[in-house]
Amino acid sequence: MFRATRALFLILLAASACGFATKCQEAVPIPVEAAVRVKKFADGTSVALSPKGNWLAYTVQDVEKAKPLDLDTYIRTGISPLASGTDIWVEEIGKTAARNLTSGIGDNWSPRWSPDGRYLAFFSDRDGSERARLWLWDTNKDELRRISDIDVSGEGLEWTRNSRGLLATSRAGEHDQTVSSPRKSGSTDQLQHPDGPPSSKVLIYKSDHQTAGAKQEPRSDPWNLDLYRMDVVLVSIDHDDSEIIVHGKRIASYRLSPDGSRVAYTMPKNFEKPGSQQVLFDLVVVDVATKQDKVLAKDIRFHFDGAAFSWSPDGQRLTYQTGGTEERNYDCYVVDVQTGATRNVTLLPTTKYLSILKYGAPTWDTNGESIYFLRDGTIWRASCTAKKAQLVGQIKDRQITQIITIAGGLPWRPGGNEETVVVTHDENGKQDGFYKFDLTTGQSKKLLEKGQCYRCANSQTHFLVAAGGTRIVYFAEDAEHDADLWINDAAFENPQRLTHLNRQFDEYRTGAARLIHWLGDNGEPLQGALLVPSNFLEGERYPLIVWVYGGSLLSNQFDRFGLAYSGVLNMQLLATRGYAVLLPDAPLHVGTPMFDLATTVLPGINKVIEMGIADPERLGVMGLSYGGYSTLGLIAQTTRFKAAVEIDGMGDYMGFYGEMDKNGSAFGTSLSERGQGVGWMGGTPWQVRNRYIDNSPVYYLDRIETPLLIVHGANDPTVAPFLGDQIFVGLRRLGKEVVYAKYEGEGHSPLNWSYADQVDFCNRMIDWFDLHLGKSRSGETVEPAK
């Protein structure tokens, strides 16, 4: 996809970044240290725009400073692994340069502006306590201060309307003990042995079936829902005091009502059925003054975050949209807070899209009489009094992915009329866009669409509208340029970049992305994102690395910087070393995931060879997590690959099914049976025994001829390290060429490992491919190892 407008944009961007310096044009490898030593917008946090729209605050994570943290540490400290090595940066838009407000002291994340714009609240452990606490920046005094000694959870922060208090969640007191040493996880008890000596550390797990004749109730929860158990605390910024609004409940998401008198929250109760990841939630409202709560709706199917609900402008009603791994209707409901009366205001048939598709909460109209929601990439309106929702409109050849809202969650109307702005996705061109959309007529007009991704940043907030609705702040990135924050006017005619986190990439010519098409062996149309080498010349053939993840349409990452991930798994590391990289679509079907990998991915490789780009004698494959499984699944079926790297994956469905966390939860069980929208086995090993065997590469290790590098974190809580051990032991026993790099103290995914281990992993991965695919560190061709 090389449109003239996109090419012009990239040339202008390169000019502003490098001044067309000679070094910017050189096709030289990006050093591993430069790629790994990145600063990025911290995952899972937010960007904050002050009420007047003049101050911007955001969280930046320094990967070199970040420390590996595990779940137990998060429970104990309130510091998420995603918040390690973070700082709050602020800038007065158009007046002052960005500055590091927190100066690298401790971890600092999730900024929130007070409604009056004077204070910026955030989480931090900068006091040396190694606990998440609440801190404020007073803009009038340019002063930082801690406002409470309460240990907070480090997630969920909301101001009261008078700017004098903050709502936060806390695991204080008894909840530390309850969560870190849970007595119950699904159907299992975890207890210290009551009869053992004081030094005994034995853990006892029991099923629900404890007495003869008791009814057998199969259970296997994929994770411990007590991780959500906490208090909601109201903290004063004027006095070192607080009050508990909600005590000891499981809380997924919460929101304060517009008048500040009530808090609504979603409470995850239980998993809907054995082998499923679908959680059932209750929607609860609590009166801030009396602390009396009321369950408004029960057993709702939500996505994992339970966040698809919102308050009406008058605070008298709530609306929510169902979702999750088992849902197919995505209906919207309106609940009267006083009476508890609940109405399905949509009554629509089953959607054609997989339930894993996630939209935000429904959006209220200004008068609070109607809601707008998204379904199948189109906008719908539902009246609180009418019986059925009505289609407002759609945009030809585009999916509408978000309605941009202002403070209070109402649609942004930059012209003051019925026209709003929506975010779209072009499935054919794999690009995002901004469109003007008339909520009365359904007519639309393109505002900005330049081969970029605006929703790739893993942030709680992607779009911020300034006061008065005259400007918008958003993320933008593409395959060749890292994510940064930009500001634009309401007509999207004057874009200005606000941040420039990783200037080191300006010095290197990066590989360009192409969108390619092919047919799978079953005739299914498929696509892939192809990153060509930075020194690419038509007519030359290059070694090809396939980054694979079964069940995903990786072509959708076409406009993500480096295609796969940032930092350690940025595919530009390979593209600037003379490799082409393919991210193929690899749809799977229940019962045949391993076979499907070959029928979808291998024809994609053939396409790149037919294009004259890939050297058929120099093919490599790699993948992370389920991509690790996918890597093993491919090399067990073909000898075409000359090198493979399998990262934190598994090759034994039965072993994965039976792995168990310390608290008794069993993630692999749900993932195999019904997880991620569709469990690829579609049943238990006792129902479909042969599927577990037929789709496990461990039973085909004797067929593997591809030299394999296995990489695994020794503390991986998602894919147990024994599953990496198993593959190595088997291949070693067979005399195959295999190397196993197990990183002590590291968890699931090199993306969150320590800086030193990330650098080691990168060098090890590059060396492995260079050795077996005939590349040197400089990108020059060398003789492959014999």
ZAMARGU-4260 file (C-alpha; in steps of 0.2 Angstrom, whole numbers, plus 5000, padded with zeros to 4 digits):
<rodrens>
0) 5000/5000/5000 | 5009/5015/4994 | 4997/5029/4991 | 5004/5046/4985 | 4997/5055/5001
5) 5005/5043/5012 | 5022/5044/5003 | 5022/5063/5004 | 5018/5062/5023 | 5032/5050/5026
10) 5044/5061/5016 | 5039/5076/5026 | 5041/5067/5042 | 5058/5061/5038 | 5063/5078/5033
15) 5058/5085/5050 | 5066/5071/5059 | 5083/5071/5050 | 5084/5086/5040 | 5088/5074/5026
20) 5105/5071/5034 | 5116/5058/5025 | 5116/5046/5040 | 5097/5045/5039 | 5098/5037/5022
25) 5110/5024/5027 | 5104/5006/5027 | 5113/5001/5043 | 5107/4989/5057 | 5099/4997/5071
30) 5110/4992/5086 | 5101/4980/5098 | 5105/4992/5113 | 5096/5007/5103 | 5081/4996/5100
35) 5079/4989/5117 | 5084/5005/5126 | 5068/5013/5121 | 5056/5025/5130 | 5037/5021/5127
40) 5020/5026/5133 | 5017/5015/5147 | 5005/5001/5144 | 4988/5001/5153 | 4990/5019/5159
45) 4982/5035/5152 | 4985/5051/5144 | 4978/5066/5153 | 4973/5083/5146 | 4969/5097/5158
50) 4951/5104/5158 | 4956/5120/5149 | 4966/5110/5136 | 4982/5119/5139 | 4992/5105/5149
55) 4996/5088/5143 | 5002/5074/5155 | 5007/5056/5150 | 5017/5042/5157 | 5033/5036/5149
60) 5042/5020/5154 | 5060/5018/5152 | 5063/5000/5148 | 5081/5001/5154 | 5075/5007/5171
65) 5060/4994/5173 | 5061/4980/5184 | 5053/4963/5182 | 5038/4961/5193 | 5027/4947/5196
70) 5009/4945/5202 | 5013/4943/5220 | 5023/4959/5220 | 5009/4968/5212 | 4997/4962/5226
75) 5009/4966/5239 | 5014/4984/5233 | 5000/4990/5221 | 5014/4992/5208 | 5009/4984/5192
80) 5023/4977/5181 | 5017/4989/5168 | 5021/5003/5179 | 5039/4999/5183 | 5052/5012/5177
85) 5039/5025/5174 | 5039/5044/5175 | 5025/5057/5172 | 5029/5070/5159 | 5020/5086/5157
90) 5020/5100/5144 | 5010/5116/5142 | 5004/5114/5124 | 5012/5127/5112 | 5021/5136/5126
95) 5034/5125/5136 | 5044/5110/5131 | 5040/5094/5139 | 5048/5090/5155 | 5050/5075/5167
100) 5039/5080/5181 | 5044/5066/5192 | 5063/5066/5188 | 5066/5048/5188 | 5063/5045/5206
105) 5053/5029/5209 | 5039/5024/5198 | 5025/5036/5193 | 5010/5033/5183 | 4992/5036/5178
110) 4990/5055/5179 | 4973/5063/5182 | 4968/5081/5181 | 4957/5089/5194 | 4941/5096/5187
115) 4947/5114/5191 | 4963/5111/5182 | 4975/5115/5197 | 4980/5098/5202 | 4987/5083/5194
120) 4985/5067/5204 | 4995/5051/5200 | 5001/5035/5208 | 5019/5034/5214 | 5031/5025/5226
125) 5044/5039/5225 | 5044/5040/5244 | 5054/5024/5245 | 5040/5014/5253 | 5039/5002/5238
130) 5021/5004/5239 | 5009/5013/5227 | 5003/5030/5235 | 4993/5045/5230 | 5003/5060/5225
135) 4998/5078/5218 | 5007/5091/5208 | 5000/5108/5212 | 5002/5118/5196 | 5001/5135/5206
140) 5015/5131/5217 | 5024/5119/5205 | 5025/5107/5220 | 5024/5088/5222 | 5017/5081/5238
145) 5010/5064/5244 | 4992/5066/5250 | 4990/5050/5259 | 4999/5035/5268 | 4986/5023/5261
150) 4992/5009/5251 | 4982/5009/5235 | 4981/4996/5221 | 4988/5008/5207 | 4973/5006/5196
155) 4957/5016/5195 | 4958/5034/5200 | 4944/5047/5199 | 4942/5065/5206 | 4927/5071/5215
160) 4917/5085/5206 | 4923/5098/5218 | 4942/5094/5216 | 4944/5091/5234 | 4944/5072/5235
165) 4950/5057/5225 | 4942/5039/5223 | 4955/5025/5223 | 4955/5007/5226 | 4965/4999/5240
170) 4970/4982/5246 | 4974/4988/5263 | 4972/4978/5279 | 4964/4961/5278 | 4964/4960/5259
175) 4983/4958/5257 | 4981/4942/5266 | 4965/4937/5257 | 4972/4939/5240 | 4990/4934/5242
180) 4986/4918/5251 | 4969/4914/5244 | 4959/4900/5253 | 4949/4897/5237 | 4952/4898/5219
185) 4938/4891/5209 | 4935/4874/5217 | 4951/4872/5226 | 4957/4876/5243 | 4975/4881/5246
190) 4980/4879/5265 | 4995/4877/5276 | 4994/4860/5283 | 4986/4862/5300 | 4994/4846/5308
195) 5012/4849/5301 | 5026/4856/5311 | 5029/4875/5311 | 5042/4874/5297 | 5030/4865/5286
200) 5026/4874/5269 | 5015/4861/5262 | 5000/4867/5251 | 4984/4857/5251 | 4972/4858/5236
205) 4955/4850/5237 | 4941/4849/5224 | 4922/4852/5229 | 4919/4834/5229 | 4924/4830/5247
210) 4911/4818/5254 | 4904/4802/5248 | 4888/4804/5238 | 4891/4823/5235 | 4885/4830/5219
215) 4900/4831/5206 | 4901/4849/5200 | 4916/4851/5188 | 4926/4867/5190 | 4942/4874/5184
220) 4944/4893/5185 | 4957/4900/5173 | 4962/4913/5186 | 4958/4919/5204 | 4944/4931/5204
225) 4949/4936/5222 | 4962/4947/5213 | 4949/4959/5211 | 4944/4960/5229 | 4947/4978/5236
230) 4940/4993/5244 | 4935/5009/5236 | 4942/5023/5246 | 4938/5042/5246 | 4954/5052/5250
235) 4954/5070/5255 | 4968/5081/5247 | 4966/5094/5261 | 4968/5082/5276 | 4976/5065/5279
240) 4960/5056/5281 | 4949/5044/5270 | 4933/5035/5271 | 4929/5018/5264 | 4915/5019/5251
245) 4915/5000/5246 | 4923/4987/5257 | 4930/4971/5253 | 4921/4968/5236 | 4927/4961/5220
250) 4928/4977/5209 | 4933/4976/5190 | 4928/4994/5185 | 4920/5009/5194 | 4913/5026/5190
255) 4907/5041/5200 | 4890/5048/5195 | 4889/5065/5187 | 4883/5073/5203 | 4896/5063/5214
260) 4882/5055/5225 | 4884/5037/5219 | 4898/5025/5213 | 4893/5011/5201 | 4905/4996/5199
265) 4905/4979/5191 | 4908/4964/5202 | 4915/4949/5194 | 4906/4934/5202 | 4911/4918/5194
270) 4915/4910/5177 | 4900/4905/5168 | 4905/4887/5165 | 4919/4875/5167 | 4933/4877/5154
275) 4927/4895/5149 | 4935/4912/5152 | 4918/4921/5152 | 4915/4930/5168 | 4898/4934/5174
280) 4897/4951/5183 | 4884/4960/5194 | 4882/4979/5191 | 4881/4987/5208 | 4878/5005/5214
285) 4882/5012/5231 | 4877/5028/5239 | 4893/5038/5244 | 4884/5046/5259 | 4875/5031/5267
290) 4887/5017/5260 | 4871/5007/5255 | 4873/4997/5240 | 4861/4990/5227 | 4863/4976/5214
295) 4855/4983/5198 | 4858/4969/5186 | 4865/4951/5189 | 4875/4939/5179 | 4880/4950/5165
300) 4892/4944/5151 | 4906/4958/5150 | 4923/4958/5144 | 4937/4955/5156 | 4938/4973/5162
305) 4919/4974/5165 | 4920/4992/5159 | 4906/4993/5146 | 4894/5004/5156 | 4891/5023/5158
310) 4881/5035/5168 | 4867/5045/5160 | 4870/5064/5161 | 4858/5067/5175 | 4865/5052/5185
315) 4848/5043/5186 | 4851/5029/5174 | 4865/5017/5169 | 4868/5009/5152 | 4879/4994/5148
320) 4883/4983/5133 | 4886/4965/5135 | 4901/4956/5128 | 4915/4944/5132 | 4921/4927/5126
325) 4903/4919/5125 | 4892/4933/5120 | 4885/4935/5103 | 4871/4948/5104 | 4880/4963/5111
330) 4864/4970/5117 | 4862/4987/5127 | 4852/4989/5143 | 4846/5004/5152 | 4844/5003/5171
335) 4834/5015/5182 | 4845/5018/5198 | 4831/5021/5209 | 4819/5007/5205 | 4831/4994/5197
340) 4820/4992/5182 | 4830/4986/5167 | 4826/4986/5149 | 4834/4979/5134 | 4834/4994/5122
345) 4842/4985/5107 | 4834/4968/5104 | 4845/4964/5089 | 4849/4947/5082 | 4866/4938/5085
350) 4881/4947/5078 | 4891/4939/5064 | 4908/4944/5072 | 4917/4934/5085 | 4913/4939/5103
355) 4931/4944/5106 | 4928/4960/5097 | 4928/4974/5110 | 4919/4990/5109 | 4918/5003/5123
360) 4903/5008/5134 | 4888/5015/5125 | 4888/5034/5123 | 4873/5045/5129 | 4865/5059/5119
365) 4866/5076/5127 | 4848/5075/5133 | 4850/5058/5141 | 4835/5051/5131 | 4845/5040/5119
370) 4862/5030/5118 | 4873/5027/5104 | 4883/5011/5102 | 4894/5002/5089 | 4889/4985/5082
375) 4898/4976/5067 | 4907/4992/5063 | 4891/5003/5062 | 4883/5016/5073 | 4866/5013/5081
380) 4854/5023/5091 | 4843/5016/5105 | 4830/5026/5114 | 4826/5023/5132 | 4808/5023/5128
385) 4807/5015/5111 | 4806/4996/5109 | 4820/4993/5096 | 4837/5001/5091 | 4839/5009/5074
390) 4854/5009/5063 | 4861/5027/5061 | 4873/5024/5048 | 4889/5016/5042 | 4904/5021/5031
395) 4907/5012/5015 | 4922/5000/5016 | 4926/5006/5034 | 4923/4999/5051 | 4918/5012/5064
400) 4929/5007/5079 | 4925/5022/5091 | 4915/5037/5093 | 4926/5051/5100 | 4919/5058/5116
405) 4922/5074/5127 | 4922/5075/5146 | 4907/5066/5153 | 4907/5053/5139 | 4896/5063/5127
410) 4899/5063/5108 | 4911/5076/5102 | 4902/5089/5092 | 4915/5101/5085 | 4903/5111/5075
415) 4890/5112/5089 | 4877/5102/5078 | 4873/5084/5076 | 4890/5080/5067 | 4902/5070/5078
420) 4919/5062/5074 | 4922/5044/5073 | 4938/5033/5072 | 4938/5020/5057 | 4948/5005/5051
425) 4950/5001/5033 | 4951/4982/5032 | 4958/4982/5015 | 4971/4995/5017 | 4975/4991/5035
430) 4974/5009/5041 | 4964/5019/5054 | 4956/5036/5050 | 4946/5050/5057 | 4929/5054/5049
435) 4915/5067/5052 | 4899/5058/5055 | 4881/5065/5055 | 4871/5057/5069 | 4855/5062/5061
440) 4858/5058/5042 | 4872/5045/5044 | 4882/5055/5031 | 4901/5055/5033 | 4916/5064/5027
445) 4935/5059/5028 | 4945/5070/5039 | 4962/5061/5040 | 4968/5044/5033 | 4987/5043/5030
450) 4992/5025/5032 | 4993/5026/5051 | 4987/5017/5066 | 4978/5028/5079 | 4973/5014/5091
455) 4989/5004/5092 | 4995/5011/5108 | 4990/5000/5123 | 4983/5015/5133 | 4967/5017/5142
460) 4965/5034/5133 | 4968/5036/5114 | 4959/5052/5110 | 4957/5068/5121 | 4947/5083/5116
465) 4952/5100/5122 | 4940/5112/5131 | 4928/5120/5118 | 4931/5106/5106 | 4943/5115/5095
470) 4958/5103/5096 | 4961/5084/5098 | 4976/5075/5105 | 4979/5057/5098 | 4992/5044/5095
475) 4999/5040/5078 | 5012/5027/5071 | 5016/5017/5056 | 5027/5003/5052 | 5042/5014/5050
480) 5039/5027/5063 | 5037/5025/5082 | 5021/5030/5091 | 5020/5048/5097 | 5007/5060/5103
485) 5000/5073/5090 | 4988/5087/5091 | 4976/5093/5077 | 4962/5105/5075 | 4944/5100/5073
490) 4946/5100/5054 | 4962/5089/5055 | 4971/5101/5044 | 4985/5106/5055 | 4994/5091/5063
495) 5008/5095/5076 | 5019/5082/5084 | 5019/5084/5103 | 5031/5071/5108 | 5047/5063/5101
500) 5051/5049/5113 | 5064/5039/5103 | 5075/5050/5092 | 5088/5037/5090 | 5077/5029/5076
505) 5079/5045/5066 | 5097/5040/5062 | 5092/5024/5053 | 5083/5019/5037 | 5070/5007/5041
510) 5061/4993/5031 | 5045/4998/5022 | 5029/4988/5024 | 5019/4980/5010 | 5002/4972/5011
515) 5001/4955/5002 | 4987/4943/4997 | 4986/4924/4994 | 4974/4910/4995 | 4976/4897/5008
520) 4976/4878/5003 | 4957/4878/5006 | 4954/4893/4995 | 4952/4905/5009 | 4958/4923/5005
525) 4972/4928/5016 | 4983/4943/5019 | 5000/4947/5027 | 5010/4962/5032 | 5027/4960/5024
530) 5042/4971/5030 | 5055/4972/5017 | 5074/4975/5021 | 5079/4993/5023 | 5092/4990/5009
535) 5079/4982/4998 | 5082/4982/4979 | 5070/4975/4967 | 5076/4959/4959 | 5087/4954/4974
540) 5081/4939/4986 | 5083/4940/5004 | 5081/4928/5019 | 5063/4928/5026 | 5058/4927/5044
545) 5040/4923/5047 | 5033/4930/5064 | 5018/4918/5067 | 5003/4918/5080 | 4990/4905/5076
550) 4972/4911/5076 | 4977/4929/5073 | 4975/4940/5058 | 4993/4948/5059 | 4990/4958/5043
555) 4980/4970/5055 | 4997/4975/5062 | 5002/4982/5046 | 5003/5000/5052 | 5011/4996/5069
560) 5029/5002/5071 | 5040/4987/5068 | 5024/4977/5065 | 5025/4965/5080 | 5030/4974/5096
565) 5041/4988/5101 | 5058/4986/5109 | 5065/4968/5110 | 5053/4961/5097 | 5053/4976/5085
570) 5055/4968/5068 | 5065/4982/5061 | 5079/4974/5071 | 5079/4961/5057 | 5074/4972/5043
575) 5089/4983/5045 | 5100/4968/5045 | 5094/4963/5028 | 5080/4951/5032 | 5062/4952/5025
580) 5049/4948/5039 | 5031/4941/5036 | 5017/4942/5048 | 5003/4931/5040 | 4985/4929/5044
585) 4983/4912/5051 | 4965/4908/5055 | 4962/4891/5064 | 4947/4880/5066 | 4942/4869/5081
590) 4950/4853/5082 | 4964/4856/5068 | 4974/4871/5074 | 4991/4863/5070 | 4986/4857/5053
595) 4978/4874/5049 | 4995/4883/5052 | 5002/4874/5037 | 4987/4877/5026 | 4987/4896/5029
600) 5005/4901/5033 | 5015/4890/5020 | 5005/4897/5005 | 5009/4915/5011 | 5028/4911/5011
605) 5026/4904/4993 | 5018/4921/4988 | 5034/4931/4995 | 5045/4919/4985 | 5034/4921/4969
610) 5036/4940/4971 | 5055/4937/4970 | 5058/4944/4987 | 5061/4928/4998 | 5075/4916/4996
615) 5067/4899/4997 | 5083/4892/5004 | 5084/4904/5018 | 5068/4904/5028 | 5066/4906/5047
620) 5051/4906/5058 | 5048/4913/5076 | 5034/4916/5088 | 5030/4921/5106 | 5017/4912/5118
625) 5004/4904/5106 | 5016/4909/5093 | 5029/4898/5101 | 5016/4884/5099 | 5013/4889/5081
630) 5032/4889/5077 | 5033/4871/5084 | 5018/4866/5074 | 5025/4872/5058 | 5042/4864/5059
635) 5034/4848/5064 | 5025/4848/5047 | 5039/4854/5035 | 5057/4855/5033 | 5057/4871/5023
640) 5063/4882/5038 | 5082/4882/5041 | 5080/4890/5058 | 5067/4893/5071 | 5065/4902/5087
645) 5052/4897/5099 | 5048/4910/5114 | 5038/4905/5130 | 5028/4893/5120 | 5022/4875/5122
650) 5021/4859/5111 | 5010/4848/5122 | 4991/4852/5124 | 4989/4840/5137 | 5003/4847/5147
655) 4997/4864/5145 | 4979/4859/5150 | 4985/4852/5166 | 4997/4866/5172 | 4992/4874/5188
660) 4996/4891/5196 | 5001/4891/5215 | 4984/4898/5219 | 4975/4883/5211 | 4970/4891/5195
665) 4972/4883/5178 | 4973/4895/5164 | 4978/4882/5151 | 4962/4872/5154 | 4950/4886/5148
670) 4962/4891/5134 | 4961/4874/5127 | 4942/4871/5129 | 4934/4888/5126 | 4947/4902/5128
675) 4951/4917/5117 | 4934/4916/5109 | 4936/4898/5103 | 4946/4885/5112 | 4955/4876/5098
680) 4952/4859/5106 | 4934/4862/5109 | 4932/4850/5123 | 4941/4841/5137 | 4954/4828/5134
685) 4942/4815/5139 | 4929/4820/5126 | 4942/4823/5112 | 4957/4814/5117 | 4964/4812/5099
690) 4963/4831/5096 | 4975/4834/5110 | 4987/4821/5103 | 4985/4826/5085 | 4988/4844/5088
695) 5003/4842/5100 | 5020/4845/5091 | 5028/4835/5106 | 5022/4819/5097 | 5030/4824/5081
700) 5048/4829/5087 | 5056/4815/5077 | 5050/4824/5061 | 5058/4840/5066 | 5074/4844/5055
705) 5075/4863/5058 | 5088/4870/5070 | 5078/4876/5085 | 5082/4890/5098 | 5070/4888/5113
710) 5068/4903/5124 | 5058/4903/5141 | 5057/4913/5156 | 5060/4902/5171 | 5046/4911/5181
715) 5033/4911/5167 | 5016/4910/5176 | 5007/4909/5159 | 5016/4894/5150 | 5024/4884/5163
720) 5043/4882/5160 | 5042/4863/5161 | 5033/4864/5144 | 5049/4872/5137 | 5060/4859/5146
725) 5049/4845/5138 | 5053/4851/5120 | 5072/4852/5124 | 5073/4835/5132 | 5064/4827/5118
730) 5074/4835/5104 | 5090/4832/5113 | 5085/4813/5115 | 5083/4812/5097 | 5099/4820/5093
735) 5092/4836/5085 | 5100/4853/5084 | 5092/4862/5098 | 5098/4876/5110 | 5088/4880/5126
740) 5090/4898/5134 | 5081/4899/5150 | 5081/4916/5159 | 5081/4915/5178 | 5069/4926/5187
745) 5060/4931/5171 | 5041/4929/5167 | 5031/4927/5151 | 5037/4937/5137 | 5054/4946/5134
750) 5044/4962/5132 | 5044/4963/5151 | 5061/4956/5155 | 5076/4966/5163 | 5086/4976/5151
755) 5101/4965/5152 | 5091/4949/5148 | 5082/4958/5134 | 5099/4963/5126 | 5105/4945/5128
760) 5089/4938/5120 | 5090/4950/5105 | 5108/4946/5102 | 5105/4927/5104 | 5090/4928/5092
765) 5100/4938/5079 | 5115/4927/5080 | 5104/4911/5078 | 5096/4917/5062 | 5113/4924/5055
770) 5121/4907/5059 | 5108/4897/5050 | 5102/4909/5036 | 5119/4915/5030 | 5119/4933/5037
775) 5132/4942/5047 | 5130/4956/5060 | 5133/4969/5046 | 5119/4961/5035 | 5132/4954/5022
780) 5129/4937/5016 | 5140/4923/5023 | 5141/4905/5020 | 5128/4896/5031 | 5134/4885/5045
785) 5136/4867/5040
</rodrens>
